[in-house]
Amino acid sequence: MAPEVLDSQFGHSYEVDVWSFGVILYTMLAGKPPFESDAVKKTYKRIGNCDYEWPTKVTLSESAKDVISKILVKLP
């Protein structure tokens, strides 16, 4: 779920699809979702703050990190 969806004040558009692509790409390359946590509210907070870390057990290329970090931004 993109930050725009969580913050329903402003509505959302096609940018949430781009966000979803970034989440899917991260998940495919890292093996787990970028904002995953042990509680739903914590996960939503992480999404709202764009708070994710690169995995330490999986090596991602700098190009992959660059693309993902440009997609997973709070204000597209």
A tleap script that builds the chain and sets N, CA, C and O, in Angstrom:
source leaprc.protein.ff14SB
mol = sequence {
  NMET ALA PRO GLU VAL LEU ASP SER GLN PHE
  GLY HIE SER TYR GLU VAL ASP VAL TRP SER
  PHE GLY VAL ILE LEU TYR THR MET LEU ALA
  GLY LYS PRO PRO PHE GLU SER ASP ALA VAL
  LYS LYS THR TYR LYS ARG ILE GLY ASN CYS
  ASP TYR GLU TRP PRO THR LYS VAL THR LEU
  SER GLU SER ALA LYS ASP VAL ILE SER LYS
  ILE LEU VAL LYS LEU CPRO
}
set mol.1.N position { 0.846 -1.167 0.000 }
set mol.1.CA position { 0.000 0.000 0.000 }
set mol.1.C position { 0.896 1.236 0.000 }
set mol.1.O position { 1.793 1.367 0.833 }
set mol.2.N position { 0.647 2.112 -0.919 }
set mol.2.CA position { 1.454 3.325 -1.052 }
set mol.2.C position { 1.098 4.346 0.029 }
set mol.2.O position { -0.007 4.313 0.570 }
set mol.3.N position { 2.028 5.255 0.347 }
set mol.3.CA position { 1.748 6.282 1.350 }
set mol.3.C position { 0.511 7.118 1.013 }
set mol.3.O position { -0.223 7.528 1.911 }
set mol.4.N position { 0.281 7.369 -0.270 }
set mol.4.CA position { -0.878 8.159 -0.669 }
set mol.4.C position { -2.189 7.480 -0.291 }
set mol.4.O position { -3.176 8.148 0.017 }
set mol.5.N position { -2.193 6.163 -0.316 }
set mol.5.CA position { -3.386 5.405 0.039 }
set mol.5.C position { -3.618 5.479 1.551 }
set mol.5.O position { -4.754 5.605 2.006 }
set mol.6.N position { -2.535 5.399 2.319 }
set mol.6.CA position { -2.651 5.508 3.772 }
set mol.6.C position { -3.147 6.887 4.192 }
set mol.6.O position { -3.927 7.013 5.136 }
set mol.7.N position { -2.696 7.908 3.492 }
set mol.7.CA position { -3.089 9.278 3.795 }
set mol.7.C position { -4.208 9.672 2.839 }
set mol.7.O position { -3.968 10.359 1.846 }
set mol.8.N position { -5.400 9.247 3.129 }
set mol.8.CA position { -6.518 9.380 2.197 }
set mol.8.C position { -7.016 10.814 2.023 }
set mol.8.O position { -7.955 11.040 1.260 }
set mol.9.N position { -6.418 11.780 2.703 }
set mol.9.CA position { -6.824 13.182 2.568 }
set mol.9.C position { -6.700 13.677 1.125 }
set mol.9.O position { -7.549 14.423 0.637 }
set mol.10.N position { -5.645 13.255 0.465 }
set mol.10.CA position { -5.319 13.808 -0.840 }
set mol.10.C position { -5.700 12.904 -2.004 }
set mol.10.O position { -5.585 13.319 -3.157 }
set mol.11.N position { -6.143 11.701 -1.743 }
set mol.11.CA position { -6.458 10.777 -2.818 }
set mol.11.C position { -5.198 10.221 -3.454 }
set mol.11.O position { -4.086 10.503 -3.009 }
set mol.12.N position { -5.382 9.437 -4.485 }
set mol.12.CA position { -4.229 8.856 -5.163 }
set mol.12.C position { -4.570 8.575 -6.624 }
set mol.12.O position { -5.732 8.610 -7.030 }
set mol.13.N position { -3.529 8.296 -7.396 }
set mol.13.CA position { -3.678 8.069 -8.821 }
set mol.13.C position { -2.734 6.954 -9.257 }
set mol.13.O position { -2.396 6.074 -8.466 }
set mol.14.N position { -2.318 6.995 -10.497 }
set mol.14.CA position { -1.487 5.935 -11.070 }
set mol.14.C position { -0.134 5.791 -10.379 }
set mol.14.O position { 0.515 4.752 -10.509 }
set mol.15.N position { 0.298 6.809 -9.652 }
set mol.15.CA position { 1.591 6.721 -8.966 }
set mol.15.C position { 1.633 5.561 -7.986 }
set mol.15.O position { 2.705 5.015 -7.723 }
set mol.16.N position { 0.488 5.177 -7.443 }
set mol.16.CA position { 0.475 4.042 -6.515 }
set mol.16.C position { 0.835 2.746 -7.229 }
set mol.16.O position { 1.348 1.819 -6.602 }
set mol.17.N position { 0.572 2.668 -8.536 }
set mol.17.CA position { 0.956 1.492 -9.308 }
set mol.17.C position { 2.477 1.418 -9.457 }
set mol.17.O position { 3.067 0.338 -9.411 }
set mol.18.N position { 3.090 2.568 -9.632 }
set mol.18.CA position { 4.553 2.621 -9.714 }
set mol.18.C position { 5.143 2.208 -8.373 }
set mol.18.O position { 6.104 1.440 -8.329 }
set mol.19.N position { 4.576 2.709 -7.278 }
set mol.19.CA position { 5.006 2.326 -5.928 }
set mol.19.C position { 4.921 0.807 -5.777 }
set mol.19.O position { 5.861 0.170 -5.301 }
set mol.20.N position { 3.794 0.239 -6.184 }
set mol.20.CA position { 3.599 -1.210 -6.067 }
set mol.20.C position { 4.652 -1.974 -6.857 }
set mol.20.O position { 5.142 -3.012 -6.411 }
set mol.21.N position { 4.997 -1.455 -8.032 }
set mol.21.CA position { 6.059 -2.078 -8.817 }
set mol.21.C position { 7.374 -2.067 -8.039 }
set mol.21.O position { 8.102 -3.059 -8.044 }
set mol.22.N position { 7.683 -0.957 -7.373 }
set mol.22.CA position { 8.907 -0.874 -6.574 }
set mol.22.C position { 8.911 -1.876 -5.433 }
set mol.22.O position { 9.936 -2.494 -5.147 }
set mol.23.N position { 7.765 -2.037 -4.779 }
set mol.23.CA position { 7.647 -3.009 -3.686 }
set mol.23.C position { 7.832 -4.431 -4.229 }
set mol.23.O position { 8.531 -5.245 -3.625 }
set mol.24.N position { 7.205 -4.720 -5.363 }
set mol.24.CA position { 7.334 -6.058 -5.964 }
set mol.24.C position { 8.775 -6.312 -6.386 }
set mol.24.O position { 9.306 -7.398 -6.156 }
set mol.25.N position { 9.407 -5.327 -6.997 }
set mol.25.CA position { 10.802 -5.476 -7.427 }
set mol.25.C position { 11.708 -5.734 -6.223 }
set mol.25.O position { 12.541 -6.639 -6.256 }
set mol.26.N position { 11.550 -4.949 -5.174 }
set mol.26.CA position { 12.337 -5.149 -3.951 }
set mol.26.C position { 12.108 -6.558 -3.421 }
set mol.26.O position { 13.066 -7.259 -3.094 }
set mol.27.N position { 10.857 -6.978 -3.334 }
set mol.27.CA position { 10.513 -8.289 -2.789 }
set mol.27.C position { 11.130 -9.407 -3.624 }
set mol.27.O position { 11.646 -10.379 -3.074 }
set mol.28.N position { 11.079 -9.276 -4.929 }
set mol.28.CA position { 11.656 -10.304 -5.806 }
set mol.28.C position { 13.171 -10.402 -5.640 }
set mol.28.O position { 13.730 -11.499 -5.640 }
set mol.29.N position { 13.828 -9.260 -5.498 }
set mol.29.CA position { 15.293 -9.261 -5.404 }
set mol.29.C position { 15.790 -9.560 -3.992 }
set mol.29.O position { 16.821 -10.212 -3.824 }
set mol.30.N position { 15.075 -9.095 -2.988 }
set mol.30.CA position { 15.530 -9.246 -1.602 }
set mol.30.C position { 14.967 -10.492 -0.921 }
set mol.30.O position { 15.545 -10.995 0.042 }
set mol.31.N position { 13.841 -10.985 -1.426 }
set mol.31.CA position { 13.249 -12.178 -0.827 }
set mol.31.C position { 12.256 -11.888 0.289 }
set mol.31.O position { 11.730 -12.810 0.911 }
set mol.32.N position { 11.999 -10.611 0.542 }
set mol.32.CA position { 11.001 -10.223 1.550 }
set mol.32.C position { 10.547 -8.802 1.240 }
set mol.32.O position { 11.289 -8.037 0.623 }
set mol.33.N position { 9.333 -8.439 1.660 }
set mol.33.CA position { 8.838 -7.086 1.387 }
set mol.33.C position { 9.649 -6.023 2.138 }
set mol.33.O position { 10.166 -6.290 3.223 }
set mol.34.N position { 9.757 -4.836 1.569 }
set mol.34.CA position { 10.605 -3.799 2.163 }
set mol.34.C position { 10.095 -3.222 3.480 }
set mol.34.O position { 10.898 -2.765 4.293 }
set mol.35.N position { 8.800 -3.230 3.710 }
set mol.35.CA position { 8.249 -2.575 4.895 }
set mol.35.C position { 7.700 -3.556 5.914 }
set mol.35.O position { 7.029 -3.155 6.865 }
set mol.36.N position { 7.973 -4.817 5.727 }
set mol.36.CA position { 7.464 -5.874 6.597 }
set mol.36.C position { 7.885 -5.647 8.057 }
set mol.36.O position { 9.022 -5.271 8.344 }
set mol.37.N position { 6.937 -5.887 8.965 }
set mol.37.CA position { 7.233 -5.797 10.395 }
set mol.37.C position { 6.349 -6.794 11.133 }
set mol.37.O position { 5.608 -7.558 10.516 }
set mol.38.N position { 6.436 -6.778 12.448 }
set mol.38.CA position { 5.674 -7.738 13.254 }
set mol.38.C position { 4.263 -7.251 13.598 }
set mol.38.O position { 3.505 -7.983 14.234 }
set mol.39.N position { 3.900 -6.044 13.195 }
set mol.39.CA position { 2.573 -5.504 13.496 }
set mol.39.C position { 2.103 -4.613 12.349 }
set mol.39.O position { 2.897 -3.894 11.742 }
set mol.40.N position { 0.819 -4.669 12.064 }
set mol.40.CA position { 0.264 -3.912 10.943 }
set mol.40.C position { 0.481 -2.410 11.109 }
set mol.40.O position { 0.882 -1.744 10.155 }
set mol.41.N position { 0.230 -1.869 12.284 }
set mol.41.CA position { 0.411 -0.431 12.503 }
set mol.41.C position { 1.862 -0.010 12.298 }
set mol.41.O position { 2.137 1.066 11.767 }
set mol.42.N position { 2.776 -0.859 12.718 }
set mol.42.CA position { 4.196 -0.571 12.529 }
set mol.42.C position { 4.541 -0.594 11.039 }
set mol.42.O position { 5.306 0.242 10.557 }
set mol.43.N position { 3.973 -1.552 10.322 }
set mol.43.CA position { 4.196 -1.625 8.876 }
set mol.43.C position { 3.671 -0.360 8.197 }
set mol.43.O position { 4.350 0.211 7.344 }
set mol.44.N position { 2.467 0.079 8.569 }
set mol.44.CA position { 1.903 1.299 7.994 }
set mol.44.C position { 2.777 2.515 8.307 }
set mol.44.O position { 2.963 3.385 7.457 }
set mol.45.N position { 3.304 2.572 9.513 }
set mol.45.CA position { 4.189 3.677 9.885 }
set mol.45.C position { 5.457 3.650 9.037 }
set mol.45.O position { 5.929 4.692 8.581 }
set mol.46.N position { 6.003 2.459 8.829 }
set mol.46.CA position { 7.206 2.332 7.997 }
set mol.46.C position { 6.921 2.766 6.562 }
set mol.46.O position { 7.749 3.428 5.935 }
set mol.47.N position { 5.747 2.393 6.042 }
set mol.47.CA position { 5.368 2.819 4.696 }
set mol.47.C position { 5.257 4.341 4.647 }
set mol.47.O position { 5.806 4.979 3.749 }
set mol.48.N position { 4.550 4.918 5.609 }
set mol.48.CA position { 4.364 6.369 5.651 }
set mol.48.C position { 5.661 7.146 5.729 }
set mol.48.O position { 5.748 8.265 5.224 }
set mol.49.N position { 6.671 6.565 6.357 }
set mol.49.CA position { 7.986 7.209 6.485 }
set mol.49.C position { 8.982 6.744 5.436 }
set mol.49.O position { 10.132 7.182 5.433 }
set mol.50.N position { 8.545 5.856 4.542 }
set mol.50.CA position { 9.445 5.250 3.544 }
set mol.50.C position { 10.680 4.669 4.233 }
set mol.50.O position { 11.811 4.859 3.786 }
set mol.51.N position { 10.435 3.969 5.315 }
set mol.51.CA position { 11.488 3.412 6.159 }
set mol.51.C position { 11.744 1.949 5.799 }
set mol.51.O position { 11.039 1.053 6.262 }
set mol.52.N position { 12.748 1.724 4.979 }
set mol.52.CA position { 13.151 0.363 4.633 }
set mol.52.C position { 14.675 0.303 4.596 }
set mol.52.O position { 15.351 1.324 4.476 }
set mol.53.N position { 15.192 -0.903 4.702 }
set mol.53.CA position { 16.643 -1.103 4.684 }
set mol.53.C position { 16.995 -2.118 3.615 }
set mol.53.O position { 16.178 -2.962 3.248 }
set mol.54.N position { 18.193 -2.028 3.131 }
set mol.54.CA position { 18.662 -3.012 2.164 }
set mol.54.C position { 19.042 -4.283 2.911 }
set mol.54.O position { 19.629 -4.216 3.991 }
set mol.55.N position { 18.715 -5.425 2.351 }
set mol.55.CA position { 19.027 -6.684 3.037 }
set mol.55.C position { 20.533 -6.879 3.161 }
set mol.55.O position { 21.301 -6.465 2.292 }
set mol.56.N position { 20.939 -7.511 4.246 }
set mol.56.CA position { 22.365 -7.761 4.447 }
set mol.56.C position { 22.780 -9.143 3.942 }
set mol.56.O position { 23.954 -9.381 3.659 }
set mol.57.N position { 21.810 -10.048 3.831 }
set mol.57.CA position { 22.133 -11.414 3.416 }
set mol.57.C position { 22.008 -11.629 1.911 }
set mol.57.O position { 22.352 -12.693 1.396 }
set mol.58.N position { 21.513 -10.609 1.211 }
set mol.58.CA position { 21.348 -10.683 -0.240 }
set mol.58.C position { 22.095 -9.504 -0.844 }
set mol.58.O position { 21.955 -8.372 -0.381 }
set mol.59.N position { 22.876 -9.765 -1.861 }
set mol.59.CA position { 23.613 -8.699 -2.523 }
set mol.59.C position { 22.779 -8.139 -3.665 }
set mol.59.O position { 22.404 -8.860 -4.589 }
set mol.60.N position { 22.497 -6.859 -3.590 }
set mol.60.CA position { 21.780 -6.181 -4.659 }
set mol.60.C position { 22.743 -5.244 -5.378 }
set mol.60.O position { 23.582 -4.600 -4.748 }
set mol.61.N position { 22.617 -5.175 -6.689 }
set mol.61.CA position { 23.481 -4.272 -7.445 }
set mol.61.C position { 23.130 -2.827 -7.117 }
set mol.61.O position { 22.018 -2.531 -6.679 }
set mol.62.N position { 24.071 -1.950 -7.328 }
set mol.62.CA position { 23.828 -0.527 -7.094 }
set mol.62.C position { 22.746 -0.016 -8.043 }
set mol.62.O position { 21.977 0.876 -7.683 }
set mol.63.N position { 22.682 -0.570 -9.244 }
set mol.63.CA position { 21.645 -0.170 -10.203 }
set mol.63.C position { 20.260 -0.528 -9.685 }
set mol.63.O position { 19.329 0.271 -9.783 }
set mol.64.N position { 20.126 -1.726 -9.135 }
set mol.64.CA position { 18.841 -2.157 -8.573 }
set mol.64.C position { 18.449 -1.261 -7.408 }
set mol.64.O position { 17.301 -0.828 -7.312 }
set mol.65.N position { 19.394 -0.984 -6.529 }
set mol.65.CA position { 19.121 -0.113 -5.386 }
set mol.65.C position { 18.715 1.282 -5.859 }
set mol.65.O position { 17.815 1.899 -5.289 }
set mol.66.N position { 19.373 1.768 -6.887 }
set mol.66.CA position { 19.083 3.094 -7.412 }
set mol.66.C position { 17.655 3.163 -7.954 }
set mol.66.O position { 16.923 4.106 -7.653 }
set mol.67.N position { 17.262 2.182 -8.741 }
set mol.67.CA position { 15.911 2.163 -9.309 }
set mol.67.C position { 14.869 2.076 -8.206 }
set mol.67.O position { 13.899 2.834 -8.206 }
set mol.68.N position { 15.061 1.164 -7.272 }
set mol.68.CA position { 14.092 0.980 -6.190 }
set mol.68.C position { 13.991 2.239 -5.336 }
set mol.68.O position { 12.891 2.665 -4.985 }
set mol.69.N position { 15.124 2.830 -5.002 }
set mol.69.CA position { 15.094 4.019 -4.145 }
set mol.69.C position { 14.449 5.210 -4.851 }
set mol.69.O position { 13.924 6.100 -4.182 }
set mol.70.N position { 14.473 5.251 -6.168 }
set mol.70.CA position { 13.812 6.317 -6.895 }
set mol.70.C position { 12.316 6.073 -7.021 }
set mol.70.O position { 11.546 7.016 -7.206 }
set mol.71.N position { 11.902 4.820 -6.924 }
set mol.71.CA position { 10.481 4.480 -6.988 }
set mol.71.C position { 9.818 4.624 -5.619 }
set mol.71.O position { 8.721 5.173 -5.518 }
set mol.72.N position { 10.468 4.142 -4.577 }
set mol.72.CA position { 9.871 4.140 -3.239 }
set mol.72.C position { 10.138 5.474 -2.524 }
set mol.72.O position { 10.930 5.556 -1.585 }
set mol.73.N position { 9.456 6.492 -2.999 }
set mol.73.CA position { 9.561 7.822 -2.402 }
set mol.73.C position { 8.180 8.261 -1.924 }
set mol.73.O position { 7.157 7.876 -2.490 }
set mol.74.N position { 8.174 9.064 -0.884 }
set mol.74.CA position { 6.899 9.482 -0.274 }
set mol.74.C position { 6.102 10.402 -1.196 }
set mol.74.O position { 4.885 10.258 -1.314 }
set mol.75.N position { 6.766 11.323 -1.833 }
set mol.75.CA position { 6.100 12.248 -2.752 }
set mol.75.C position { 6.596 12.005 -4.174 }
set mol.75.O position { 7.641 12.521 -4.570 }
set mol.76.N position { 5.838 11.213 -4.942 }
set mol.76.CA position { 6.312 10.873 -6.301 }
set mol.76.C position { 6.352 12.078 -7.234 }
set mol.76.O position { 6.727 11.945 -8.399 }
savepdb mol mol.pdb
quit
